[in-house]
Amino acid sequence: MAPNKGNHGFRRWLVTNARTDGARKDMIERATHNRCGEIIDAYTDEDGIWPAVCEAVACLKVSWPKQDVVRLT
């Protein structure tokens, strides 16, 4: 992720890497960009697509260096 790019840098990183790892374009777009409307619409699963959105985001493979992992008890 490019430094000092904020949310847009993270979104760009997420979209690029999730799609590289096999995520569906339409579902990643849904996860990162709400369709036109009120924000509450993004949290209402009237279309029943949340499982597909979650599957797309789950395609993202992230590995952390062991020295950076903090175990929570």
C-alpha positions as CSV (number, residue, x, y, z in Angstrom):
1,M,0.0,0.0,0.0
2,A,1.3,3.4,-0.9
3,P,2.1,5.6,2.1
4,N,-0.2,8.6,2.9
5,K,-3.0,7.4,0.6
6,G,-5.5,6.8,3.4
7,N,-8.7,4.9,2.6
8,H,-8.3,5.1,-1.1
9,G,-4.9,3.5,-0.9
10,F,-6.3,0.7,1.2
11,R,-9.3,0.2,-1.1
12,R,-6.9,0.1,-4.1
13,W,-4.8,-2.5,-2.4
14,L,-7.8,-4.6,-1.3
15,V,-9.4,-4.6,-4.7
16,T,-6.1,-5.4,-6.5
17,N,-5.1,-8.2,-4.2
18,A,-8.5,-9.8,-3.8
19,R,-9.0,-9.9,-7.6
20,T,-5.5,-11.3,-8.0
21,D,-6.4,-14.0,-5.5
22,G,-9.6,-14.9,-7.5
23,A,-12.4,-12.7,-6.1
24,R,-15.4,-11.9,-8.3
25,K,-15.1,-8.3,-9.6
26,D,-18.8,-7.5,-9.0
27,M,-18.7,-8.7,-5.4
28,I,-15.5,-6.8,-4.5
29,E,-17.0,-3.7,-6.1
30,R,-20.1,-4.2,-3.9
31,A,-17.9,-4.6,-0.8
32,T,-15.9,-1.4,-1.5
33,H,-18.5,0.9,-3.2
34,N,-22.0,1.2,-2.0
35,R,-24.6,1.4,-4.8
36,C,-26.4,4.7,-5.0
37,G,-28.7,5.2,-2.0
38,E,-28.5,5.6,1.7
39,I,-25.7,3.9,3.6
40,I,-28.2,1.8,5.5
41,D,-29.0,0.1,2.2
42,A,-25.5,-1.3,2.1
43,Y,-26.2,-3.2,5.4
44,T,-29.6,-4.5,4.4
45,D,-29.3,-7.8,2.6
46,E,-32.5,-7.6,0.7
47,D,-30.9,-9.0,-2.4
48,G,-29.3,-11.9,-0.4
49,I,-25.8,-11.2,-1.8
50,W,-23.9,-11.0,1.5
51,P,-22.6,-14.6,1.2
52,A,-21.2,-13.8,-2.2
53,V,-19.6,-10.6,-1.0
54,C,-18.0,-12.4,2.0
55,E,-16.8,-15.2,-0.4
56,A,-15.1,-12.6,-2.6
57,V,-13.4,-10.8,0.3
58,A,-12.3,-14.2,1.7
59,C,-10.3,-14.8,-1.5
60,L,-7.8,-12.2,-0.3
61,K,-4.7,-14.0,1.0
62,V,-2.7,-12.0,3.5
63,S,0.3,-13.2,5.3
64,W,2.0,-11.4,8.1
65,P,5.7,-11.7,9.1
66,K,5.7,-13.7,12.4
67,Q,7.6,-10.9,14.2
68,D,4.6,-8.6,13.5
69,V,1.9,-11.0,14.8
70,V,0.6,-10.1,18.3
71,R,-1.3,-12.8,20.1
72,L,-4.3,-11.8,22.0
73,T,-5.2,-13.7,25.1
